[in-house]
Amino acid sequence: MDAYKRVFVSGIAAPVLSPPNPVRRSGFELATVVEKLEWAAADVLAVTLRAADGRELPRWRPGAHVDVFLPSGRQRQYSLCGDPLDRGRYRIAVRLIPEGEGGSREVHEGLWVGDRVRIRGPRNAFTLVDAPSYLFVAGGIGITPILPMVKAAGDRGRLVYAGRSRESMPFLDELPDADIRPDDEVGPPDVAAIIARAEPGAAVYVCGPPAMLAAAQRCRFELDPTGSLHTERFSAPPVVDGRAFDLTLARTGRSVRVGADETALTAVRRVLPDVNYSCRQGFCGTCKVGVRAGAVDHRDRLLTHAERADRMLLCVSRAAGDALVLDL
């Protein structure tokens, strides 16, 4: 699952349910080894990683993800879907996307038990808040961040899990109490009707395909005012109201044109493929760079007012005029 994160939260967010552990913007750099590969569904491969040096792995909370650096150099983000109490291993799950950019195919066809894999993290932008009750709605591979949440919530949580068919839905054997709704048996889920059944004060978590997330967000104003809605998507949002502009990379002396429908990060990576990034949605801060000249159209959800005077996030922010000069 390529887990590029976009998180939407409305309502009241109480302190996190899981043990305190500060979210890190840059995360840990870790060398890991593939310990196990197993099929979680017809086209979903579960990958278990352990630390290459045998040490305990960093703690994480339900909803967290790691950046995975594949042997080809591709960087992908995957939700942790194992047991947060197990410090010896991390588990991720990757659905094969034949028409994708090649990351999932590389995992499915190129990773073997014993291979070394560099990761960064964990980080969490889909935190499980404390609430009197929970409603979890997952679609397909969207079960991965929600699976540890369901287990942490225990009797306070209820899961509705949808997918194309049972064969395509990973981890069904770990969810004996879930409300399973395969499309080929009961039809596509009515997200609005499902969310309408949330108890007063419930925290509602939704993760799945874009149509499911859009339906959930349309329901946010209909929730009980004491509740909260949390959604996560696994693809970068399209550029809205963009216009082309020029970037000058001061330290390297390079220039690049940013198209109206692409991000500054995409353009910069054409000339600096190793530039740091992670979420591609404006919340983690990995792609923060200095701005030497030019006005910025800030579209992130992270930088402070003071930081916006001379910083920007490449993944979402743009030039407010025709050009920017960056400290790259």
C-alpha positions in Angstrom: 0.0 0.0 0.0 1.5 3.3 -1.0 0.5 5.3 2.0 1.0 9.0 1.1 -0.9 10.6 3.8 -3.7 13.2 3.7 -5.5 13.5 7.1 -8.8 15.3 7.6 -10.0 15.9 11.2 -13.1 17.6 12.4 -14.8 17.8 15.7 -13.1 17.4 19.1 -9.8 15.6 19.3 -8.9 14.4 22.8 -5.5 13.2 24.0 -4.2 10.1 22.3 -5.3 6.7 23.5 -1.9 5.0 23.0 1.2 5.6 25.3 3.0 9.0 24.9 5.5 9.1 22.2 6.3 12.3 20.3 5.7 12.4 16.6 9.0 13.0 14.8 9.1 15.1 11.6 12.1 13.4 10.2 11.8 10.0 12.0 14.5 7.4 12.6 16.8 6.1 9.9 16.9 2.3 10.3 18.5 -0.6 8.6 16.0 -3.6 8.6 15.9 -7.1 7.2 12.9 -8.8 5.6 12.0 -11.6 8.1 8.8 -12.9 6.5 6.7 -12.5 3.3 3.2 -13.9 3.3 0.0 -13.3 1.3 -2.6 -11.4 3.2 -5.0 -11.4 0.3 -5.0 -12.3 -3.4 -2.9 -9.3 -4.4 -1.7 -8.1 -1.0 1.8 -9.0 0.3 2.5 -8.7 4.0 6.1 -7.9 4.8 7.6 -8.4 8.2 10.8 -6.4 9.0 13.2 -6.7 11.9 16.2 -4.5 12.8 19.3 -5.5 11.0 21.4 -5.2 14.2 18.8 -7.2 16.3 17.9 -4.3 18.5 14.4 -3.3 19.5 12.6 -1.2 17.0 11.2 2.3 18.0 7.8 2.5 19.6 4.8 3.4 17.5 1.1 4.2 17.9 -1.8 2.8 15.9 -2.1 4.8 12.7 1.7 5.3 12.3 3.6 4.7 9.0 7.2 4.3 7.9 9.0 5.5 4.8 10.5 2.5 2.9 13.5 3.0 0.6 13.4 0.2 -2.0 16.5 -1.2 -3.6 15.7 0.8 -6.8 15.8 4.0 -4.8 12.0 4.5 -4.9 10.6 5.9 -1.6 7.2 4.7 -0.5 5.1 5.1 2.7 3.3 2.2 4.3 1.2 2.0 7.4 2.3 -0.3 10.2 -0.3 -3.0 10.7 1.3 -5.3 13.2 1.3 -5.2 17.0 2.6 -1.9 18.6 3.7 -3.9 21.7 6.0 -6.1 19.6 9.3 -4.2 19.6 11.0 -6.9 17.6 9.3 -6.5 14.2 7.3 -4.2 12.0 4.6 -5.4 9.6 3.5 -3.6 6.5 1.2 -4.7 3.7 1.5 -3.8 0.0 -1.3 -4.2 -2.6 0.0 -4.7 -6.1 -1.0 -1.8 -8.3 -0.2 -2.9 -11.9 -0.8 0.6 -13.3 1.1 2.3 -10.6 4.6 3.9 -10.5 6.4 0.6 -9.9 6.8 0.6 -6.1 4.3 -2.1 -5.3 5.5 -4.2 -8.2 9.1 -3.9 -6.8 7.9 -5.1 -3.4 5.9 -8.0 -4.9 8.6 -9.2 -7.4 11.9 -7.9 -6.0 11.9 -8.4 -2.2 13.0 -11.7 -0.7 13.4 -12.9 2.9 16.9 -11.8 4.1 17.0 -8.6 2.0 18.1 -5.4 3.7 15.7 -2.5 3.5 16.3 1.0 4.8 13.3 2.7 6.5 12.6 6.0 8.2 10.1 6.5 10.9 7.8 5.7 12.4 5.7 8.9 12.2 2.0 9.4 12.8 -0.5 11.8 11.4 -3.5 9.6 11.9 -3.4 9.4 15.6 -5.9 7.4 17.6 -7.6 9.9 20.0 -9.2 9.0 23.3 -13.0 8.7 22.9 -15.9 6.9 24.7 -16.5 4.8 21.5 -15.1 4.3 18.0 -16.5 3.6 14.6 -13.9 2.4 12.1 -14.7 2.2 8.4 -12.1 0.6 6.1 -12.1 0.0 2.4 -9.7 -2.6 1.0 -6.1 -1.9 1.8 -7.3 0.9 4.0 -7.6 -1.7 6.7 -3.9 -1.4 7.4 -3.7 1.7 9.6 -7.1 0.8 11.2 -6.3 -2.8 12.1 -4.1 -1.8 15.1 -6.7 0.8 16.1 -9.5 -1.8 16.2 -7.4 -4.0 18.5 -6.4 -1.0 20.8 -10.0 0.2 21.0 -11.3 -3.3 22.1 -14.9 -3.3 23.2 -15.2 0.5 22.6 -14.8 0.0 18.8 -16.9 -1.2 15.9 -15.4 -1.9 12.5 -17.2 -1.9 9.1 -14.9 -3.4 6.5 -15.7 -3.2 2.8 -13.8 -4.4 -0.3 -14.3 -5.8 -3.8 -14.5 -9.4 -2.6 -13.4 -11.4 0.4 -10.4 -12.7 -1.6 -9.2 -9.1 -2.0 -9.6 -8.1 1.6 -6.5 -8.6 3.7 -6.4 -9.7 7.4 -10.0 -11.0 7.5 -8.8 -13.8 9.8 -7.6 -11.3 12.4 -11.0 -9.5 12.5 -13.6 -12.1 13.6 -16.0 -9.5 15.0 -15.9 -7.1 12.1 -19.0 -6.2 10.0 -17.6 -7.5 6.6 -19.2 -6.1 3.5 -17.8 -7.3 0.2 -19.1 -5.4 -2.8 -19.8 -8.6 -4.7 -22.0 -9.9 -1.9 -23.8 -6.8 -0.6 -23.0 -4.0 -3.0 -20.9 -0.8 -2.4 -21.1 0.6 1.1 -23.4 3.4 2.0 -20.8 5.5 3.9 -23.3 8.1 5.0 -25.6 5.5 6.5 -22.8 3.8 8.3 -21.5 7.0 9.8 -25.0 8.0 10.8 -25.0 5.0 13.2 -22.0 6.3 15.2 -22.7 6.8 18.9 -22.7 10.3 20.4 -19.2 11.3 21.2 -17.7 8.6 19.0 -14.4 9.1 17.1 -15.0 8.0 13.5 -12.0 6.8 11.5 -12.3 6.2 7.8 -9.5 4.9 5.5 -10.0 3.7 1.9 -10.4 4.7 -1.7 -11.1 8.4 -2.7 -14.9 7.9 -3.1 -15.2 6.5 0.4 -13.2 9.4 1.9 -15.2 12.0 -0.1 -18.5 10.4 1.2 -17.2 10.5 4.7 -16.2 14.1 4.6 -19.6 15.1 3.3 -21.0 13.7 6.5 -18.7 15.6 8.9 -21.3 18.3 9.7 -23.9 15.7 10.5 -21.9 14.0 13.3 -22.9 14.5 16.9 -21.0 17.7 17.9 -19.2 15.8 20.7 -17.7 13.4 18.1 -14.9 13.7 15.6 -14.1 12.5 12.1 -10.7 11.4 11.0 -9.8 10.3 7.4 -6.7 9.3 5.6 -5.9 8.8 2.0 -3.1 7.1 0.2 -2.4 9.3 -2.7 -1.3 12.9 -3.0 -4.2 15.3 -3.8 -4.2 17.0 -7.2 -3.0 20.5 -7.6 -5.9 23.0 -7.4 -5.8 26.5 -8.9 -2.2 26.1 -9.8 -0.3 28.2 -12.3 3.2 27.7 -13.8 6.2 29.4 -12.2 10.0 29.2 -12.2 12.3 27.9 -9.5 16.0 28.8 -9.1 18.0 26.5 -7.0 20.6 28.8 -5.5 23.2 26.4 -4.2 23.3 24.2 -7.3 22.8 26.9 -9.9 19.9 25.0 -11.6 16.6 26.3 -12.7 13.4 24.4 -13.3 9.9 25.2 -14.5 7.0 24.1 -12.4 3.9 23.2 -14.4 0.4 24.5 -13.5 -0.7 21.0 -12.6 2.4 19.7 -10.8 4.0 20.4 -7.4 7.3 22.2 -6.8 8.6 18.9 -5.4 7.9 17.0 -8.6 9.7 19.7 -10.6 12.7 19.8 -8.2 13.1 16.1 -8.3 13.7 16.2 -12.0 17.0 17.9 -11.3 17.6 16.9 -7.7 16.2 13.3 -7.4 17.6 12.8 -3.9 15.7 15.8 -2.4 14.1 14.8 0.9 10.3 14.2 1.1 7.8 12.0 2.7 4.0 12.7 3.0 3.6 14.8 -0.1 0.6 16.4 1.5 2.0 19.2 3.6 2.0 17.9 7.1 5.3 16.1 7.9 7.8 18.8 7.1 10.4 16.5 5.5 10.6 18.7 2.3 10.9 22.0 4.1 13.3 24.3 2.3 14.6 27.8 2.7 13.3 30.6 0.4 15.8 33.3 -0.6 13.6 35.4 -2.8 10.0 35.5 -4.0 6.5 35.3 -2.4 5.1 31.9 -1.4 1.5 30.6 -1.7 1.6 28.5 1.5 -0.6 25.5 1.3 0.8 23.4 4.2 -0.7 22.6 7.6 2.6 22.7 9.5 4.7 25.8 9.3 4.4 28.6 11.9 3.7 32.2 10.9 7.4 33.0 11.6 8.7 30.1 9.5 6.6 31.1 6.5 8.6 34.3 6.2 11.6 32.3 4.7 10.5 28.6 4.4 8.1 26.5 2.4 7.1 22.9 1.9 7.9 21.8 -1.6 5.1 19.1 -1.7 2.2 21.5 -1.6 3.2 25.2 -1.6 3.8 27.3 -4.7 5.0 30.7 -5.9 2.5 33.5 -5.3 4.1 35.2 -8.3 6.2 34.1 -11.2 9.3 32.8 -9.5 11.0 31.7 -6.4 14.7 31.3 -5.4 15.2 28.3 -3.0 18.1 27.4 -0.8 18.8 24.2 -2.7 
